[in-house]
Amino acid sequence: MELVDKTRTHWLGGTILVGLALRSVWVLLFWSEPSSDGRTYFSLATKLAHGEDYFIGDTWAYWPPGYPLFLQVWFRLFGEGYLTLVVVNLGLFIVTVLLVASLARRIAGPGASRIATLLFALWPNLIALTSSASKELLVMVLLLSALRVQLARSVGASRIVLVGALLGFTALVQPSFMLFAFVILAYDWLRVASFRQLLIHALLLSVGFALVVTPWTLRNQRVFGAFVLITTNGGSNFYRANNPLATGGFTPRGEVDLSSHGEIESGRVGFELGKRWVMENPVDFFLLSLRKQILFLGDDSNGVYEALRRRLSSHLALYAVPKASCNTFWLAIWLAIGIGSYALIKNGTLIPFDATLLVLSVAYLYGLHSVFESDGKYHVPLTGVLAVLAGIVIYIGSRFPDARLDDLSKHRDGEKA
């Protein structure tokens, strides 16, 4: 058993070193400063580090606060430079690798863990995001943490409250995860939890979520004199994604310009206009949703875009090579998951039930961005989950092609998953 533990440590350490080396080389070759949304988050974190109010562009709560609040801690400690940002991203990579390893090992054993961590370390788009102010990298850590705690062997109220708290932190960084607790409850329901247990779990998840989010909600109440759970951008984003001018991706405004409204009023009006358009144009909404789904899954190179495209507009060939590499890897991951899962099911091989939680996580964001604005960057928080799924499918398919679930469980438990 000591040999198994030593082998596991060596593999994990080697994978982390390889990942750090690749990311460091990328930063040295293609150093880039944050742009677009990343620049805004960087500026907000800098303001917070200097003790200033959370305010930018005449808005007090349009931008979710979680990522700037996280960054400003490191800016206070090490200075608000781009080098600090890169070091923070490298630290997030290490933490994410450990979570990917633990989650895959918990579900399918050390073999799946090794494959998943290697895939994650080599993921081209994640390497390219190393110099970006990308809140998705933090969301990934928080999401994987919540899933790992959910699958912990321990039972009791404290575990569920902790899951709720982690989801609260996730929502502060990315408000689209505010309803992710329903994924946890759906998993519990599929696991044959009783209705009474589901109610208790829902209450405990809500307690954990509220403990984290309430301080920011109270801050918003003090600023606006009105209830704003996290941000004011939900309604305007919903309308820009659902109106006659919507393309499925980012558009600066809808058919009706909401900029003349106040920060809270624009959200209220946006939801009303968006819902009206959806109800009056169901066919157009359906077709637009299909386009959003294609945008969500069709490209995995936003890191390359942030680092290179803005600087290499006259050297498209140089930009095209890393972009193609990212999307080739992305396609290979999906082929491994899709073809591998089909082959396992066809052969009667059972995949561990806990993998259902991963599938539900993917379905949640996929469904959400079938309604709201979509783009390849919005699936980045799922890359850790997808690495684990691919690792599980590849490992079980190669090691246990005709296995029953109890065979895999015995093997996993025998190696102290």
C-alpha positions in Angstrom: 0.0 0.0 0.0 2.9 2.3 0.7 4.1 1.7 -2.9 0.7 2.6 -4.2 0.7 5.9 -2.3 4.2 6.7 -3.4 3.3 6.0 -7.0 0.3 8.2 -6.7 2.3 11.0 -5.2 5.0 10.8 -7.9 2.4 10.8 -10.7 0.5 13.8 -9.2 3.7 15.7 -8.6 5.0 15.0 -12.1 1.7 16.1 -13.7 1.7 19.3 -11.7 5.3 20.1 -12.8 4.5 19.4 -16.4 1.5 21.6 -16.2 3.4 24.4 -14.5 6.2 24.2 -17.1 3.8 24.4 -20.0 2.0 27.4 -18.5 5.2 29.2 -17.7 6.5 28.7 -21.2 3.2 30.0 -22.6 3.4 33.2 -20.4 7.0 33.8 -21.4 6.3 33.5 -25.1 2.9 35.1 -25.2 2.7 37.6 -22.3 -0.6 39.5 -22.5 -2.4 41.9 -20.2 -6.1 41.4 -19.2 -8.6 42.8 -21.7 -12.4 43.2 -22.0 -14.2 41.8 -18.9 -10.8 40.7 -17.5 -9.6 44.3 -17.4 -12.7 45.3 -15.5 -12.3 42.7 -12.9 -8.6 43.5 -12.6 -9.5 47.2 -12.1 -12.2 46.4 -9.5 -9.7 44.3 -7.6 -7.1 47.1 -7.7 -9.7 49.5 -6.3 -10.6 47.2 -3.5 -6.9 46.6 -2.7 -6.6 50.4 -2.3 -9.6 50.5 0.0 -11.9 52.2 -2.5 -15.6 51.4 -3.1 -16.8 48.6 -5.4 -17.9 51.0 -8.1 -17.0 51.2 -11.8 -18.7 52.7 -14.9 -21.5 54.3 -12.9 -22.5 50.8 -11.5 -22.4 49.5 -8.0 -23.4 45.9 -8.5 -23.4 45.2 -12.2 -20.2 43.1 -12.0 -20.3 40.0 -9.7 -17.9 40.7 -6.8 -16.4 37.3 -6.1 -13.5 37.4 -8.4 -12.3 40.9 -7.6 -12.7 40.2 -3.8 -10.5 37.1 -4.3 -7.9 38.9 -6.4 -7.6 41.9 -4.1 -6.4 39.7 -1.2 -3.4 38.7 -3.3 -2.9 42.3 -4.6 -2.7 43.5 -1.0 -0.1 40.9 -0.2 2.0 41.0 -3.3 1.1 44.1 -5.2 -1.5 44.6 -8.0 0.7 43.7 -10.9 0.1 41.3 -13.8 2.9 39.0 -12.4 0.7 38.5 -9.3 -2.2 37.5 -11.5 -0.1 34.9 -13.3 1.2 33.5 -10.0 -2.4 33.3 -8.7 -3.5 31.5 -11.8 -0.6 29.0 -11.4 -1.7 28.4 -7.8 -5.3 27.9 -9.0 -4.0 25.3 -11.5 -2.3 23.3 -8.7 -5.4 23.4 -6.5 -7.6 22.3 -9.5 -5.3 19.4 -10.4 -5.5 18.1 -6.8 -9.3 18.4 -6.9 -9.5 16.7 -10.3 -7.3 13.9 -8.9 -9.4 13.5 -5.8 -12.8 13.6 -7.5 -11.8 11.0 -10.2 -10.2 8.8 -7.6 -13.3 8.9 -5.4 -15.6 7.9 -8.3 -13.5 5.4 -10.2 -10.1 4.8 -8.6 -6.5 5.9 -9.0 -6.3 4.8 -12.7 -9.0 7.3 -13.7 -7.4 9.9 -11.5 -4.1 9.6 -13.3 -5.7 10.0 -16.7 -7.9 12.9 -15.6 -5.0 14.9 -14.1 -2.9 14.4 -17.2 -5.7 15.5 -19.5 -6.2 18.6 -17.4 -2.6 19.5 -17.2 -2.2 19.3 -21.0 -5.5 21.1 -21.8 -4.4 23.7 -24.3 -7.0 26.4 -23.7 -6.4 26.3 -20.0 -2.7 26.8 -20.6 -3.5 29.8 -22.8 -5.6 31.3 -20.0 -2.7 31.5 -17.6 -2.0 35.2 -18.2 -5.7 36.2 -18.3 -7.9 37.6 -15.6 -10.4 34.8 -16.0 -12.9 34.3 -13.3 -13.8 30.9 -14.8 -10.5 29.5 -13.3 -11.7 30.4 -9.8 -15.2 29.1 -10.6 -13.7 25.8 -11.6 -12.0 25.4 -8.2 -15.1 26.2 -6.3 -17.3 24.0 -8.4 -15.0 21.0 -8.1 -14.7 21.6 -4.4 -18.5 21.5 -4.0 -18.8 18.3 -6.1 -16.0 16.6 -4.1 -17.6 17.5 -0.7 -21.0 16.3 -2.0 -19.4 13.0 -2.8 -17.5 12.7 0.5 -18.1 9.5 2.4 -19.0 11.5 5.6 -22.6 12.2 6.3 -24.3 14.8 8.4 -25.7 18.3 8.2 -22.3 20.0 8.2 -21.3 18.5 4.9 -24.4 19.7 3.2 -24.1 23.2 4.7 -20.5 23.3 3.4 -21.7 22.4 -0.1 -24.2 25.2 0.1 -21.5 27.6 1.2 -19.2 26.6 -1.6 -22.1 27.2 -4.0 -22.6 30.6 -2.4 -19.0 31.5 -3.1 -19.4 30.2 -6.7 -22.4 32.3 -7.2 -20.6 35.4 -6.0 -18.0 34.8 -8.7 -20.4 33.6 -11.4 -24.1 34.4 -10.6 -25.3 31.8 -13.2 -24.5 29.2 -10.5 -27.2 30.6 -8.1 -29.5 27.7 -9.0 -26.9 24.9 -9.0 -28.3 23.6 -5.7 -31.0 22.0 -7.9 -28.2 19.8 -9.5 -27.2 18.6 -6.0 -30.9 17.9 -5.1 -31.5 16.1 -8.5 -28.5 13.9 -7.8 -29.8 13.1 -4.3 -33.2 12.3 -5.7 -31.7 9.9 -8.3 -29.8 8.3 -5.4 -33.2 7.4 -4.0 -33.4 10.0 -1.3 -36.8 10.3 0.4 -38.9 13.5 -0.1 -38.2 14.3 3.5 -34.5 14.0 3.0 -34.6 16.2 0.0 -36.4 18.9 2.0 -33.8 18.7 4.7 -31.0 18.9 2.2 -32.6 21.9 0.4 -32.9 23.7 3.8 -29.2 23.0 4.7 -28.0 24.0 1.3 -29.9 27.2 1.6 -28.4 27.9 5.0 -24.8 27.4 3.7 -25.6 29.6 0.6 -27.1 32.3 2.7 -24.2 32.4 5.2 -21.9 33.4 2.3 -24.1 35.6 0.1 -26.1 37.5 2.7 -23.3 40.0 3.6 -23.1 41.1 0.0 -26.9 41.3 -0.3 -27.0 43.5 2.8 -24.3 45.7 1.2 -26.5 46.0 -1.9 -29.5 46.9 0.3 -27.5 49.7 1.9 -26.3 51.0 -1.5 -29.6 50.8 -3.4 -32.3 50.7 -0.7 -33.7 47.7 -2.5 -33.2 43.9 -2.6 -30.4 42.8 -4.9 -29.2 39.3 -4.2 -25.8 39.5 -6.0 -25.8 41.6 -9.2 -28.1 43.9 -11.2 -27.1 42.5 -14.6 -29.4 39.5 -14.9 -32.3 41.3 -16.6 -30.3 43.3 -19.1 -28.2 40.2 -20.0 -31.4 38.2 -20.4 -32.9 40.8 -22.8 -29.7 41.2 -24.9 -29.8 37.4 -25.3 -33.5 37.3 -26.2 -34.6 40.1 -28.6 -34.9 40.6 -32.4 -31.2 41.7 -32.6 -29.8 38.7 -30.5 -27.2 36.5 -32.2 -26.7 34.0 -29.4 -23.4 35.5 -28.4 -22.5 38.9 -27.0 -24.4 41.9 -28.4 -23.8 45.4 -26.9 -27.5 46.2 -26.8 -30.9 44.8 -27.7 -33.6 46.3 -29.9 -34.6 48.6 -27.0 -31.7 50.5 -25.5 -31.8 50.0 -21.7 -28.9 52.4 -21.0 -31.3 55.2 -20.1 -32.7 53.3 -17.2 -31.0 53.1 -13.8 -29.0 50.1 -12.7 -31.8 48.3 -11.0 -34.6 49.5 -13.4 -32.7 48.2 -16.4 -32.7 44.7 -14.9 -36.4 44.8 -14.2 -37.3 46.2 -17.7 -34.9 43.8 -19.3 -36.6 40.7 -17.8 -40.0 42.0 -18.9 -39.0 42.7 -22.4 -37.1 39.4 -22.7 -39.9 37.3 -21.4 -42.4 39.1 -23.7 -40.2 38.4 -26.8 -39.8 34.7 -25.8 -43.6 34.3 -25.4 -44.4 36.0 -28.6 -41.7 34.4 -30.7 -41.3 30.7 -29.6 -40.0 29.5 -32.9 -37.3 32.2 -33.1 -36.4 31.5 -29.4 -36.0 27.8 -30.2 -33.8 28.4 -33.2 -31.8 31.0 -31.2 -31.3 28.4 -28.4 -29.9 25.9 -30.9 -27.4 28.6 -32.0 -26.5 29.3 -28.4 -25.8 25.6 -27.8 -23.5 25.5 -30.8 -21.6 28.6 -29.5 -21.4 26.9 -26.0 -19.8 23.7 -27.3 -18.3 24.8 -30.7 -15.1 26.5 -29.6 -12.5 26.0 -26.8 -9.9 28.7 -27.6 -10.9 31.8 -25.8 -7.6 31.7 -23.9 -5.8 31.9 -27.3 -8.0 34.7 -28.4 -7.3 36.7 -25.3 -3.6 36.2 -25.5 -3.0 36.3 -29.3 -5.8 37.4 -31.5 -6.0 40.9 -30.2 -2.2 41.2 -30.9 -1.9 39.2 -34.1 -4.6 40.6 -36.2 -2.2 40.8 -39.1 -0.7 37.4 -38.5 -3.7 35.1 -38.7 -1.7 32.0 -39.6 0.3 32.2 -36.3 -3.0 32.6 -34.4 -4.7 29.8 -36.3 -2.2 27.1 -35.2 -2.8 27.3 -31.4 -6.5 27.9 -32.0 -6.7 24.7 -34.0 -4.7 22.8 -31.4 -7.2 23.9 -28.7 -10.3 22.8 -30.7 -8.7 19.5 -31.8 -8.1 18.7 -28.1 -11.6 19.8 -27.3 -13.1 17.5 -30.0 -10.9 14.6 -28.8 -12.2 15.0 -25.3 -15.8 14.8 -26.4 -15.1 11.9 -28.8 -13.5 10.0 -25.9 -16.5 10.7 -23.6 -19.1 10.0 -26.3 -17.7 7.0 -28.1 -16.3 5.5 -24.9 -19.6 5.8 -23.1 -21.5 4.3 -26.0 -19.1 1.4 -26.2 -19.3 0.7 -22.4 -23.1 0.8 -22.4 -23.3 -1.4 -25.5 -21.0 -3.9 -23.8 -23.1 -3.8 -20.6 -20.4 -2.2 -18.6 -21.7 -0.1 -15.7 -20.2 3.3 -15.0 -20.2 4.4 -11.3 -23.4 6.2 -10.3 -21.5 9.1 -8.9 -20.5 10.1 -12.4 -24.2 11.2 -12.7 -23.4 14.3 -10.7 -20.8 15.3 -13.3 -23.2 14.8 -16.2 -25.9 16.8 -14.4 -23.3 19.6 -13.9 -22.6 19.8 -17.6 -26.3 19.7 -18.4 -27.0 22.6 -16.0 -24.6 25.1 -17.8 -25.6 23.7 -21.2 -29.2 24.4 -20.5 -28.6 27.8 -18.9 -26.7 29.1 -21.8 -29.3 27.8 -24.2 -31.4 30.7 -22.8 -28.8 33.3 -21.8 -25.9 34.7 -23.8 -23.6 31.9 -24.9 -19.9 31.5 -26.0 -17.1 29.0 -25.6 -15.8 30.8 -22.6 -18.9 29.9 -20.6 -18.0 26.2 -20.6 -14.5 26.8 -19.2 -15.7 26.1 -15.6 -16.7 22.6 -16.8 -13.3 21.6 -18.1 -12.2 20.0 -14.8 -15.5 18.0 -14.7 -15.0 16.9 -18.3 -11.4 15.9 -17.6 -12.7 13.7 -14.8 -15.5 12.2 -17.0 -13.0 11.5 -19.8 -10.6 9.9 -17.3 -13.3 7.7 -15.9 -14.6 6.5 -19.3 -11.1 5.9 -20.7 -10.0 4.0 -17.6 -13.0 1.8 -17.2 -13.1 1.1 -20.9 -9.4 0.0 -21.0 -9.2 -1.8 -17.6 -12.7 -3.2 -17.1 -14.3 -3.6 -20.5 -16.7 -6.3 -19.2 -16.8 -5.2 -15.6 -19.9 -5.0 -13.3 -20.2 -2.1 -10.9 -19.3 -4.2 -7.9 -16.1 -5.3 -9.6 -15.0 -1.7 -10.1 -16.0 -0.8 -6.5 -13.9 -3.6 -5.0 -10.9 -2.5 -7.1 -11.4 1.2 -6.1 -11.9 0.4 -2.5 -8.9 -1.9 -2.5 -6.7 1.0 -3.6 -8.1 3.4 -0.9 -10.0 5.6 -3.3 
